[in-house]
Amino acid sequence: MDISPPKWAKNAVATLRGWVVGNELVKSQKFTQDQVDEFNGVKADPEPVIVEPTPVLVADVVEAAPEPIMEAPSVDLSSMTKAQLVQYAADNNIEVDPKSTKAVILQTIQSAG
């Protein structure tokens, strides 16, 4: 069933409430959603395609070889400046008082490690 706007309101748009120009209802008339969509050129969404997941067999799963554990390079703490020691402690979650002497900070880091 084709619908058409009133002859005196050719630029009217079909809505579920009737014919509308701008935000104003110019003629009350009941339409179905299909009629409104057809008149306004709205195409219905196609049925969604359901894709079934492909089962994975345990034999198909290849475990990746564990990465070798790399040892942290040894750090010569005694050659670091006080500022470097404070930064090293912060990077390694070691709590030190930056106002302490270099010797105290060094001792705190070494006792934490």
Secondary structure, DSSP 8 states (H G I E B T S, - for coil): ------TT-TT-EE-SSEEEETTEEEEE----HHHHHHHHT----------------GGG----------------GGGS-HHHHHHHHHHTT----TTS-HHHHHHHHHHH-
